[in-house]
Amino acid sequence: EDSTLADDSAVKAKIEALRRDHTIKLRADWSQQRLRLADTIESDRWNFVLGMVIGIHGILIIQETDLRASGSKVEIWRVATSIAFLSLYIMDLAVRLYVTQSQFFQGIWNVLDVCVV
């Protein structure tokens, strides 16, 4: 029983720490998995990685547009990379929807991401 109380207080302490650092409104009744995912998608590291992916994808889109405009054939690796990036964007949205649930559409960036993806 003491270990359960210690686990509960550890979870509550973790939630309080996460609340200070995140824009998502965390709740004590969330599962450990949901809390970990919230921590991941709100982290600077995750946002940096996604920002880099978006930048690289933007460069590839510009190059692909130039290739198509000049009548050149687009290499299969470019198409596969675009599909992989799109899959990453969809996965990110799905995780954000799972974590935030009813709060999802209250975030303007989430709504913009849905429209763009």
Backbone hydrogen bonds in HBPLUS format (Angstrom, degrees):
<---DONOR---> <-ACCEPTOR-->    atom                        ^
c    i                          cat <-CA-CA->   ^        H-A-AA   ^      H-
h    n   atom  resd res      DA  || num        DHA   H-A  angle D-A-AA Bond
n    s   type  num  typ     dist DA aas  dist angle  dist       angle   num
A0005-LEU N   A0001-GLU O   3.04 MM   4  6.41 156.3  2.10 149.9 155.8     1
A0006-ALA N   A0002-ASP O   2.88 MM   4  6.12 154.0  1.95 144.3 152.2     2
A0007-ASP N   A0003-SER O   2.78 MM   4  5.96 153.3  1.85 141.6 149.4     3
A0008-ASP N   A0004-THR O   2.79 MM   4  6.03 157.3  1.84 148.0 154.5     4
A0009-SER N   A0005-LEU O   2.86 MM   4  6.09 161.4  1.89 149.0 153.7     5
A0010-ALA N   A0006-ALA O   2.85 MM   4  6.00 149.1  1.95 143.3 152.6     6
A0011-VAL N   A0007-ASP O   2.85 MM   4  6.09 154.5  1.92 147.7 154.7     7
A0012-LYS N   A0008-ASP O   2.89 MM   4  6.14 161.5  1.93 149.5 154.8     8
A0013-ALA N   A0009-SER O   2.88 MM   4  6.00 155.1  1.94 142.7 149.6     9
A0014-LYS N   A0010-ALA O   2.90 MM   4  6.09 155.8  1.96 144.8 151.7    10
A0015-ILE N   A0011-VAL O   2.89 MM   4  6.14 158.5  1.93 151.4 157.2    11
A0016-GLU N   A0012-LYS O   2.98 MM   4  6.21 159.6  2.02 147.1 152.3    12
A0017-ALA N   A0013-ALA O   2.98 MM   4  6.24 158.0  2.03 148.0 153.9    13
A0018-LEU N   A0014-LYS O   2.85 MM   4  6.10 157.5  1.90 150.8 157.5    14
A0019-ARG N   A0015-ILE O   2.82 MM   4  6.02 154.3  1.89 150.9 158.1    15
A0020-ARG N   A0016-GLU O   3.26 MM   4  6.53 147.9  2.37 143.1 149.6    16
A0021-ASP N   A0018-LEU O   3.00 MM   3  5.14 127.5  2.29  99.2 113.3    17
A0022-HIS N   A0018-LEU O   2.93 MM   4  5.91 128.6  2.20 154.9 168.3    18
A0030-TRP N   A0027-ARG O   3.27 MM   3  5.75 166.3  2.29 115.8 117.9    19
A0035-LEU N   A0031-SER O   3.00 MM   4  6.32 157.7  2.05 151.1 157.5    20
A0036-ARG N   A0032-GLN O   2.85 MM   4  6.10 156.9  1.91 150.6 157.0    21
A0037-LEU N   A0033-GLN O   2.90 MM   4  6.14 161.1  1.94 151.2 156.5    22
A0038-ALA N   A0034-ARG O   2.90 MM   4  6.10 154.1  1.97 143.8 151.3    23
A0039-ASP N   A0035-LEU O   2.93 MM   4  6.17 156.3  1.98 145.7 152.1    24
A0040-THR N   A0036-ARG O   2.88 MM   4  6.16 150.7  1.96 146.4 154.9    25
A0041-ILE N   A0037-LEU O   2.90 MM   4  6.14 173.9  1.91 161.3 160.6    26
A0042-GLU N   A0038-ALA O   3.14 MM   4  6.10 134.8  2.36 140.7 151.0    27
A0043-SER N   A0040-THR O   3.11 MM   3  5.24 160.0  2.16 106.3 112.6    28
A0047-ASN N   A0043-SER O   3.13 MM   4  6.41 166.9  2.15 150.0 153.6    29
A0048-PHE N   A0044-ASP O   2.82 MM   4  5.99 148.5  1.92 146.9 156.0    30
A0049-VAL N   A0045-ARG O   2.92 MM   4  6.20 165.0  1.94 154.5 157.8    31
A0050-LEU N   A0046-TRP O   2.91 MM   4  6.16 169.8  1.92 155.9 158.7    32
A0051-GLY N   A0047-ASN O   2.91 MM   4  5.96 152.4  1.99 138.3 146.7    33
A0052-MET N   A0048-PHE O   2.90 MM   4  6.19 155.5  1.96 152.1 158.3    34
A0053-VAL N   A0049-VAL O   2.92 MM   4  6.19 161.7  1.95 153.5 158.7    35
A0054-ILE N   A0050-LEU O   2.86 MM   4  6.06 163.2  1.89 152.1 156.5    36
A0055-GLY N   A0051-GLY O   2.96 MM   4  6.17 156.7  2.02 144.2 150.7    37
A0056-ILE N   A0052-MET O   2.87 MM   4  6.12 166.9  1.89 156.8 159.7    38
A0057-HIS N   A0053-VAL O   2.80 MM   4  5.92 161.7  1.83 151.5 157.5    39
A0058-GLY N   A0054-ILE O   2.86 MM   4  6.03 150.7  1.95 143.9 152.0    40
A0059-ILE N   A0055-GLY O   3.09 MM   4  6.42 154.8  2.16 147.4 153.2    41
A0060-LEU N   A0056-ILE O   2.96 MM   4  6.30 162.2  1.99 152.4 157.4    42
A0061-ILE N   A0057-HIS O   2.86 MM   4  6.10 150.1  1.95 149.1 157.4    43
A0062-ILE N   A0058-GLY O   3.04 MM   4  6.30 158.0  2.09 147.7 153.0    44
A0063-GLN N   A0059-ILE O   2.96 MM   4  6.28 164.1  1.99 153.6 157.9    45
A0064-GLU N   A0060-LEU O   2.84 MM   4  5.99 158.5  1.89 145.9 152.4    46
A0065-THR N   A0061-ILE O   2.88 MM   4  6.03 154.2  1.95 146.9 153.8    47
A0066-ASP N   A0062-ILE O   2.99 MM   4  6.27 157.5  2.04 148.9 154.8    48
A0067-LEU N   A0063-GLN O   2.92 MM   4  6.20 157.2  1.97 149.7 156.1    49
A0068-ARG N   A0064-GLU O   2.94 MM   4  6.17 164.2  1.96 150.6 154.4    50
A0069-ALA N   A0065-THR O   2.91 MM   4  6.06 155.7  1.97 147.6 154.7    51
A0070-SER N   A0066-ASP O   3.01 MM   4  6.19 144.1  2.15 144.4 153.1    52
A0072-SER N   A0067-LEU O   2.90 MM   5  5.08 137.0  2.09 163.1 155.6    53
A0071-GLY N   A0068-ARG O   3.11 MM   3  5.05 154.1  2.18  99.1 107.0    54
A0078-ARG N   A0075-GLU O   3.11 MM   3  5.54 135.0  2.33 106.1 117.1    55
A0080-ALA N   A0076-ILE O   2.88 MM   4  6.14 165.3  1.91 156.4 160.7    56
A0081-THR N   A0077-TRP O   2.88 MM   4  5.93 152.6  1.96 138.6 146.2    57
A0082-SER N   A0078-ARG O   3.00 MM   4  6.20 157.0  2.06 144.2 150.1    58
A0083-ILE N   A0079-VAL O   2.99 MM   4  6.27 154.7  2.05 148.7 155.7    59
A0084-ALA N   A0080-ALA O   2.91 MM   4  6.15 154.0  1.98 145.8 153.3    60
A0085-PHE N   A0081-THR O   2.87 MM   4  6.14 159.7  1.91 151.8 157.0    61
A0086-LEU N   A0082-SER O   2.90 MM   4  6.08 160.1  1.94 146.3 152.2    62
A0087-SER N   A0083-ILE O   2.89 MM   4  6.10 152.5  1.97 144.9 152.6    63
A0088-LEU N   A0084-ALA O   2.97 MM   4  6.28 150.1  2.06 144.7 152.7    64
A0089-TYR N   A0085-PHE O   2.93 MM   4  6.27 156.0  1.99 151.6 158.0    65
A0090-ILE N   A0086-LEU O   2.94 MM   4  6.19 160.5  1.98 150.9 155.9    66
A0091-MET N   A0087-SER O   2.88 MM   4  6.07 158.0  1.93 146.9 153.4    67
A0092-ASP N   A0088-LEU O   2.90 MM   4  6.11 159.1  1.95 149.1 154.7    68
A0093-LEU N   A0089-TYR O   2.97 MM   4  6.26 159.8  2.01 148.4 153.6    69
A0094-ALA N   A0090-ILE O   2.85 MM   4  6.09 158.6  1.90 150.1 156.4    70
A0095-VAL N   A0091-MET O   2.90 MM   4  6.13 160.3  1.94 153.6 158.2    71
A0096-ARG N   A0092-ASP O   2.93 MM   4  6.13 162.7  1.96 149.3 154.6    72
A0097-LEU N   A0093-LEU O   2.83 MM   4  6.03 155.4  1.89 149.4 156.5    73
A0098-TYR N   A0094-ALA O   2.89 MM   4  6.10 157.2  1.94 146.2 152.6    74
A0099-VAL N   A0095-VAL O   2.86 MM   4  6.06 163.7  1.89 154.8 158.9    75
A0100-THR N   A0096-ARG O   2.87 MM   4  5.89 170.6  1.88 151.4 154.5    76
A0101-GLN N   A0097-LEU O   2.78 MM   4  5.08 145.2  1.90 133.9 143.7    77
A0103-GLN N   A0100-THR O   2.86 MM   3  5.06 160.1  1.90 138.1 132.5    78
A0104-PHE N   A0101-GLN O   3.03 MM   3  5.45 161.3  2.06 116.4 122.4    79
A0106-GLN N   A0103-GLN O   2.97 MM   3  5.31 156.2  2.03 114.3 121.9    80
A0107-GLY N   A0104-PHE O   3.32 MM   3  5.98 164.1  2.34 114.7 119.1    81
A0110-ASN N   A0107-GLY O   3.07 MM   3  5.32 124.1  2.40 102.4 116.2    82
A0111-VAL N   A0107-GLY O   3.17 MM   4  6.57 158.3  2.22 153.6 159.3    83
A0112-LEU N   A0108-ILE O   2.95 MM   4  6.18 158.4  2.00 146.5 152.7    84
A0113-ASP N   A0109-TRP O   2.85 MM   4  6.01 158.8  1.90 144.5 150.6    85
A0114-VAL N   A0110-ASN O   2.96 MM   4  6.22 155.9  2.01 148.8 154.8    86
A0115-CYS N   A0111-VAL O   3.08 MM   4  6.36 158.9  2.12 147.4 152.8    87
A0116-VAL N   A0112-LEU O   2.91 MM   4  6.14 156.0  1.96 153.5 160.4    88
A0117-VAL N   A0113-ASP O   2.85 MM   4  5.87 172.6  1.85 155.4 158.0    89
